[in-house]
Amino acid sequence: MSGDEDAGWPAVAIDYVQAIADTKLLLGQRYGEWMLKGPNLEDDISGASNGQDEIGQVRQLFRLLERQGVDRDWLETDREPAEYANAQPLDEEAEAWPTFMVQVALIDRAAWLLLDAIQHDDFKGMVQKMGEDEYFHLEHHDARLETLADTQPKAVEMALERYFPGALAFVGPATYTESEDPLVETGFTDRPVAEIRGALHEHYEDLFAGTDVTVPALEDDVPDPSAWDETRRRTGDGHVDTSVVEQLQGVTNREYVIK
Protein backbone atom coordinates (compact mmCIF):
# COMPACT_ATOMS: atom_id res chain seq x y z
CA MET A 1 0.00 0.00 0.00
CA SER A 2 1.96 2.99 -1.25
CA GLY A 3 1.38 6.56 -0.13
CA ASP A 4 1.15 9.61 -2.34
CA GLU A 5 4.43 10.74 -3.83
CA ASP A 6 3.47 14.30 -2.86
CA ALA A 7 3.71 13.26 0.80
CA GLY A 8 7.51 13.36 0.62
CA TRP A 9 9.16 10.12 -0.38
CA PRO A 10 8.73 8.62 -3.83
CA ALA A 11 6.24 5.73 -3.87
CA VAL A 12 8.99 3.21 -4.55
CA ALA A 13 10.73 4.32 -1.35
CA ILE A 14 7.57 3.85 0.71
CA ASP A 15 7.28 0.28 -0.61
CA TYR A 16 10.98 -0.31 0.14
CA VAL A 17 10.65 0.81 3.77
CA GLN A 18 7.37 -1.09 4.11
CA ALA A 19 9.13 -4.31 3.08
CA ILE A 20 11.94 -3.73 5.58
CA ALA A 21 9.44 -2.98 8.36
CA ASP A 22 7.26 -6.02 7.58
CA THR A 23 10.33 -8.23 7.43
CA LYS A 24 11.46 -7.00 10.83
CA LEU A 25 7.95 -7.60 12.16
CA LEU A 26 8.12 -11.23 11.02
CA LEU A 27 11.68 -11.57 12.32
CA GLY A 28 10.36 -10.57 15.74
CA GLN A 29 7.66 -13.23 15.41
CA ARG A 30 10.12 -15.97 14.43
CA TYR A 31 12.54 -15.04 17.22
CA GLY A 32 9.63 -15.24 19.65
CA GLU A 33 8.66 -18.71 18.46
CA TRP A 34 12.17 -19.99 19.17
CA MET A 35 12.71 -18.02 22.37
CA LEU A 36 12.44 -21.13 24.59
CA LYS A 37 13.53 -23.75 22.05
CA GLY A 38 17.20 -22.91 21.54
CA PRO A 39 19.93 -25.42 22.44
CA ASN A 40 20.97 -23.45 25.53
CA LEU A 41 19.91 -20.56 27.77
CA GLU A 42 22.28 -18.12 26.06
CA ASP A 43 20.54 -18.66 22.73
CA ASP A 44 17.12 -18.29 24.32
CA ILE A 45 18.11 -14.98 25.93
CA SER A 46 19.70 -13.75 22.70
CA GLY A 47 16.59 -14.64 20.70
CA ALA A 48 14.33 -12.81 23.16
CA SER A 49 16.56 -9.74 23.00
CA ASN A 50 16.73 -9.83 19.20
CA GLY A 51 12.96 -10.09 18.95
CA GLN A 52 12.49 -7.13 21.27
CA ASP A 53 14.94 -5.06 19.21
CA GLU A 54 13.14 -5.90 15.97
CA ILE A 55 9.73 -4.90 17.30
CA GLY A 56 11.17 -1.62 18.59
CA GLN A 57 12.60 -0.93 15.13
CA VAL A 58 9.27 -1.79 13.51
CA ARG A 59 7.53 0.84 15.62
CA GLN A 60 9.98 3.50 14.46
CA LEU A 61 9.63 2.50 10.81
CA PHE A 62 5.83 2.38 11.04
CA ARG A 63 5.90 5.88 12.52
CA LEU A 64 7.83 7.14 9.49
CA LEU A 65 5.44 5.35 7.14
CA GLU A 66 2.46 6.99 8.87
CA ARG A 67 4.06 10.38 8.20
CA GLN A 68 4.13 9.40 4.51
CA GLY A 69 0.39 8.79 4.50
CA VAL A 70 0.26 5.04 5.19
CA ASP A 71 -2.75 4.34 7.40
CA ARG A 72 -1.83 3.28 10.95
CA ASP A 73 -4.75 0.89 11.37
CA TRP A 74 -3.87 -0.77 8.07
CA LEU A 75 -0.26 -1.17 9.18
CA GLU A 76 -1.08 -2.67 12.55
CA THR A 77 -4.39 -4.49 12.42
CA ASP A 78 -6.32 -4.24 9.14
CA ARG A 79 -4.19 -6.13 6.63
CA GLU A 80 -4.76 -9.43 4.89
CA PRO A 81 -1.86 -11.94 4.83
CA ALA A 82 -1.07 -11.19 1.16
CA GLU A 83 -0.64 -7.49 2.01
CA TYR A 84 2.42 -8.13 4.16
CA ALA A 85 5.65 -7.46 2.29
CA ASN A 86 7.98 -9.56 4.43
CA ALA A 87 10.88 -11.54 2.99
CA GLN A 88 9.55 -14.85 1.66
CA PRO A 89 11.73 -17.15 3.84
CA LEU A 90 9.90 -15.81 6.92
CA ASP A 91 6.53 -17.08 5.65
CA GLU A 92 7.21 -20.33 7.48
CA GLU A 93 8.40 -21.34 10.92
CA ALA A 94 11.67 -23.26 10.76
CA GLU A 95 11.40 -26.83 11.99
CA ALA A 96 14.92 -27.27 13.39
CA TRP A 97 17.62 -25.14 15.04
CA PRO A 98 20.13 -25.08 12.13
CA THR A 99 17.31 -24.20 9.72
CA PHE A 100 16.10 -21.42 12.01
CA MET A 101 19.59 -19.96 12.38
CA VAL A 102 20.15 -19.81 8.62
CA GLN A 103 16.65 -18.38 8.10
CA VAL A 104 17.00 -15.47 10.53
CA ALA A 105 20.70 -14.86 9.85
CA LEU A 106 20.17 -14.42 6.11
CA ILE A 107 17.11 -12.23 6.44
CA ASP A 108 18.31 -10.15 9.39
CA ARG A 109 21.50 -9.33 7.47
CA ALA A 110 19.65 -8.64 4.22
CA ALA A 111 17.25 -6.29 6.02
CA TRP A 112 20.16 -4.46 7.62
CA LEU A 113 21.97 -4.05 4.29
CA LEU A 114 18.82 -2.55 2.74
CA LEU A 115 18.28 -0.25 5.72
CA ASP A 116 21.92 0.85 5.82
CA ALA A 117 21.70 1.91 2.16
CA ILE A 118 19.08 4.58 2.94
CA GLN A 119 20.49 8.10 2.95
CA HIS A 120 17.31 10.15 3.37
CA ASP A 121 17.29 12.82 6.10
CA ASP A 122 14.34 11.16 7.85
CA PHE A 123 16.63 8.26 8.78
CA LYS A 124 19.57 10.24 10.15
CA GLY A 125 20.50 8.95 13.60
CA MET A 126 17.84 6.23 13.46
CA VAL A 127 19.83 3.94 11.18
CA GLN A 128 22.97 4.41 13.30
CA LYS A 129 21.05 3.40 16.44
CA MET A 130 19.50 0.42 14.69
CA GLY A 131 22.96 -0.56 13.51
CA GLU A 132 24.15 -0.75 17.10
CA ASP A 133 21.41 -3.31 17.79
CA GLU A 134 22.04 -5.19 14.58
CA TYR A 135 25.77 -5.52 15.26
CA PHE A 136 25.05 -7.88 18.15
CA HIS A 137 22.36 -9.78 16.23
CA LEU A 138 24.64 -10.42 13.27
CA GLU A 139 27.70 -11.29 15.37
CA HIS A 140 25.65 -13.85 17.29
CA HIS A 141 24.28 -15.35 14.07
CA ASP A 142 27.72 -15.68 12.51
CA ALA A 143 29.18 -17.31 15.61
CA ARG A 144 26.37 -19.86 15.72
CA LEU A 145 26.59 -20.57 12.00
CA GLU A 146 30.34 -21.16 12.23
CA THR A 147 29.73 -23.74 14.97
CA LEU A 148 26.90 -25.37 13.02
CA ALA A 149 29.09 -25.50 9.90
CA ASP A 150 31.44 -27.75 11.89
CA THR A 151 28.82 -29.89 13.62
CA GLN A 152 25.92 -30.01 11.12
CA PRO A 153 27.27 -28.82 7.76
CA LYS A 154 24.69 -30.66 5.65
CA ALA A 155 21.79 -29.10 7.58
CA VAL A 156 23.29 -25.63 7.14
CA GLU A 157 23.90 -26.17 3.43
CA MET A 158 20.37 -27.45 2.85
CA ALA A 159 18.92 -24.43 4.66
CA LEU A 160 21.06 -22.07 2.56
CA GLU A 161 19.78 -23.73 -0.62
CA ARG A 162 16.23 -23.41 0.67
CA TYR A 163 16.35 -19.78 1.79
CA PHE A 164 19.00 -18.00 -0.27
CA PRO A 165 16.78 -17.47 -3.35
CA GLY A 166 14.12 -15.82 -1.16
CA ALA A 167 16.74 -13.65 0.50
CA LEU A 168 17.96 -12.49 -2.91
CA ALA A 169 14.38 -11.77 -3.99
CA PHE A 170 13.93 -9.63 -0.88
CA VAL A 171 17.08 -7.65 -1.75
CA GLY A 172 16.04 -7.37 -5.40
CA PRO A 173 17.05 -8.35 -8.94
CA ALA A 174 20.54 -8.18 -10.41
CA THR A 175 19.23 -5.80 -13.09
CA TYR A 176 19.04 -3.03 -10.45
CA THR A 177 22.49 -1.67 -11.12
CA GLU A 178 23.81 1.83 -10.41
CA SER A 179 22.17 3.18 -13.55
CA GLU A 180 18.93 1.19 -13.27
CA ASP A 181 18.01 1.16 -9.56
CA PRO A 182 15.06 3.56 -9.09
CA LEU A 183 15.92 4.23 -5.43
CA VAL A 184 19.45 5.26 -6.31
CA GLU A 185 18.06 7.39 -9.12
CA THR A 186 15.81 9.29 -6.68
CA GLY A 187 18.64 9.65 -4.15
CA PHE A 188 16.82 7.66 -1.47
CA THR A 189 19.61 5.04 -1.28
CA ASP A 190 23.32 5.38 -1.84
CA ARG A 191 24.04 1.97 -3.40
CA PRO A 192 22.20 -0.20 -5.90
CA VAL A 193 20.55 -3.54 -5.24
CA ALA A 194 23.15 -5.29 -7.39
CA GLU A 195 25.86 -4.14 -4.96
CA ILE A 196 23.84 -5.21 -1.90
CA ARG A 197 23.29 -8.67 -3.42
CA GLY A 198 27.03 -9.01 -3.88
CA ALA A 199 27.76 -7.93 -0.31
CA LEU A 200 25.28 -10.46 1.10
CA HIS A 201 26.69 -13.32 -0.94
CA GLU A 202 30.32 -12.40 -0.28
CA HIS A 203 29.72 -12.30 3.48
CA TYR A 204 28.53 -15.90 3.59
CA GLU A 205 31.18 -17.14 1.19
CA ASP A 206 33.80 -15.67 3.53
CA LEU A 207 32.02 -16.99 6.64
CA PHE A 208 31.90 -20.58 5.36
CA ALA A 209 35.29 -20.59 3.64
CA GLY A 210 37.29 -23.60 4.83
CA THR A 211 34.18 -25.49 5.98
CA ASP A 212 32.16 -28.25 4.33
CA VAL A 213 29.33 -25.79 3.61
CA THR A 214 28.92 -24.53 0.06
CA VAL A 215 27.02 -21.28 -0.44
CA PRO A 216 24.61 -21.22 -3.42
CA ALA A 217 25.94 -19.38 -6.44
CA LEU A 218 24.92 -15.77 -6.98
CA GLU A 219 22.69 -16.26 -10.02
CA ASP A 220 21.69 -13.15 -11.99
CA ASP A 221 18.30 -14.66 -12.82
CA VAL A 222 17.38 -15.16 -9.13
CA PRO A 223 14.91 -13.59 -8.75
CA ASP A 224 13.55 -13.53 -12.28
CA PRO A 225 13.22 -9.77 -12.99
CA SER A 226 10.12 -10.31 -15.13
CA ALA A 227 8.32 -12.10 -12.27
CA TRP A 228 9.56 -9.96 -9.37
CA ASP A 229 7.00 -7.97 -7.37
CA GLU A 230 8.68 -4.69 -6.45
CA THR A 231 6.10 -3.89 -3.76
CA ARG A 232 6.35 -7.21 -1.89
CA ARG A 233 9.98 -7.87 -2.93
CA ARG A 234 9.41 -11.48 -3.93
CA THR A 235 8.22 -13.66 -6.79
CA GLY A 236 4.99 -15.61 -6.61
CA ASP A 237 1.87 -14.92 -4.59
CA GLY A 238 2.80 -16.74 -1.37
CA HIS A 239 2.34 -15.14 2.01
CA VAL A 240 2.58 -15.73 5.73
CA ASP A 241 -0.10 -17.94 7.25
CA THR A 242 -3.36 -16.39 8.45
CA SER A 243 -2.81 -17.74 11.97
CA VAL A 244 0.48 -15.85 12.22
CA VAL A 245 -1.15 -12.64 11.00
CA GLU A 246 -3.80 -13.03 13.69
CA GLN A 247 -1.03 -13.25 16.28
CA LEU A 248 0.70 -10.18 14.86
CA GLN A 249 -2.55 -8.23 14.91
CA GLY A 250 -3.59 -9.47 18.35
CA VAL A 251 -6.90 -10.79 17.04
CA THR A 252 -7.34 -13.40 19.78
CA ASN A 253 -6.65 -10.86 22.53
CA ARG A 254 -9.00 -8.06 21.42
CA GLU A 255 -11.79 -9.26 23.69
CA TYR A 256 -9.56 -8.51 26.67
CA VAL A 257 -8.80 -4.90 25.69
CA ILE A 258 -10.00 -2.41 28.33
CA LYS A 259 -11.98 0.36 26.63
N, C-alpha and C positions, 0 to 999 in steps of 0.2 A: 504494500500500500504506500505509494509514493506521495509526498506532499507537493505543493505548488512550487515551481522553480522560483517564483517571485518571493517566496518566504525566505530566501537566503541561499541555501545550498542548491546546486543543480540536482535534478531528480535522481540521476544516477548515483550521486553521493549519498542521498537519503537511503536508497536501496542498499548501498554498500555498508553503511553504518547499521542499518536494520539487520543485515545478515550477520554482522559481527555480534550485535547485541543478542540476537536469537540464539546464536551458537554458544555464547557465554551462558545464556539461560539454561540451555540443555546440558552444557558442561556441569553447571551447578547441580542439576538433577542427577546426572550420572555419578558425580562424586558422592552425592548423598546416598545413592543406592548401594555404593560400595563402602560406605563409611565404617561399617562394622564387619566387613567381610574380607579385609586385607589379611595378609599372612602374619602380620604382627601389629602391636599397638602403635608403633611409630607410623606405619602406613595408614592406620585408621585415623590418627590425629592429623596427619598431613592431608588426607582426603577431606576431612571435615573443614580444615582451615582453607584449603583450596576452594571448596564449594562456597564457603562464606565470602571469600574474596570475589569470586565470579558474580555472585548475586549482587554484591555491592557495586561492582562495575556495571552490571546491567542497569541498575537504578540510575546511575549517572548517564549512561548512554540513552536510556529511555527519556530522561529529562531533556537532553539535547534534541531528541527526535520530536518531542512534544513542541519545543520551541520552533520546529520547522513545520508544524501543522499536522503532525501525525496524532491521531486521536488517542488519548490516554486510556480510555476504556477498551478501545480496540487492542492496544498494545498489551494490556494486562489481563483482560478477562473475556473479550468478545470475539476472539479469533477461532476459526476452524483449523483443524490440524494442517491442512494444505496451505494455510496462510503463514505458517512459520517458515522462516528462511534459514533455518539452522543447517550446518554442514551435514551432509547425508550420513556419514558414519555414526552420528549420534542419534539416528532414528531408532536404533536398537540398543537394548541393554546387553553388554558383553557377558558371556557365559562363564568366563574363566579369568583368573588374575592376569596372566600374560596378555590375553586379548584385550582386557580392560586397559592395561597400561599402554599398549600400543595405540589404542583408540583415543584415549584422552591426551597422550603425549603428542601425537600427530596434530590433533585438532587444536589443542591449546597453543601449540607453537605456530600453527598456521594463522590462528586468530590474532596472535600477538604480532606476527609479521605484517598482517594487513593493517592492524591498528597503528603500528609504529610508522607506517608509510604515510599516514595522514599529516598534513602540514597546515591545516586550516587553523585560524586564530582561536576558534571555539574550543580547540583541543589542547591549547597551550597549558602546560602544567598538569593537566589531567593524564595525558599519555605518560608523562614522566612518572607520576605517582603509580599508575597502573603497571608500569614497567618494573617498579620496585617489588610489587607483588608477584609479577610474572617471573622474575628472576628466580625466586625460590621454587615456584611451581616447576619450571623447566629444568632446573638443576636436579630436583628430586626425581623427575621423570627420567632424565638421562642416566642418573645413578642406578635406578631400578632396572632400566632397559639394559645397561651394561651387564648387570648381574644376571638377568634373565637370558641374555645372549650366551652366557657361559653355561647356565644350568638347563635352559629349555629353548635352545636355538630354533628348533623346528616350529615350536608354537609361536615364537616371535616372528619368524619369517612368514608363516601362514597368515598371521594377523596383518603384517605389512602388505601382503598381496591382497588381502581382503579390503583394507581401508585406505591404501594409498591413492587409488583412483578417485575416491570420494573427497579426499583431502585436496587433491589437485583441482577437482571441480570447484570446490569451495574457494580456492585461491583464484582460479580463473584459467582461461585458455592461453596457450602459447602464442596465439596471434596477437595478444595484447602486449605489443612491444612499446618501446619509447614513443614511437610515432603514431601508434594505433590505440593506445590505452586512453579511453575517454576521461578517466579521472586525472591522469597526468595532464591531458590536454586542458582541462579546466583549472588545473593548479591545486586540486584538492589533495592529491598525493604527490610524493616526490620521487617515486620509483614505479616502474610498470610491473604489471602482473608477471610478465615473463621473467623479470629479475627475481621476484619473490618466489616463484616456482623453483628457480635454480637454487636460491638460498635454502629453501626447505629441503630439497633433495640432497644438496651438498652436506648439510648438517648431519643427516642420517647416514650418508655414505661414510663420513668421517667417524661418526660415533661407532659404527659397526665394523670399521676397518680392522682386520686382524682377527675377526670372529668367524663363526660358521654361518652367520646371518648374511644373506644377500638382499640388498635393497632393490625393489623393482626399478626398472629403467625409467628414465624421465622421457616419456613418449609425448611427442608434440601433438598427437591426435587424442590425448586424454586430458581433459574432456574433448569430445567432438564439438568444435566451435559451432557447427550448424544446428546442434541439438541442445546447446547450453542455454539455460534460463538465467539471464543476467540478474533478475530480481531475486530469485531463490538460490542462485549460485550453485546449481547442480544440473544434471541431466535426468530426464524421466520425471514422473509425477508422483514419486514416493513421498512419504511424510511420516512424521512421528506418530505413534499410536494414540488413538483418542483417549485411552485411559491415562496416558502420561500428560496429555494436554489438560485433562480434568484435574490432575494433581498440581500442575503449574498454575492453573487458574483458581485453585482452591474451591472447586465446585462442591466437593463433598463436605466442606466445612462451612458453607455459607449459612446453613441453618443455625449455626452457633454464633453468628456475628451479632454483637450487641448494637442495637440501633437507637 
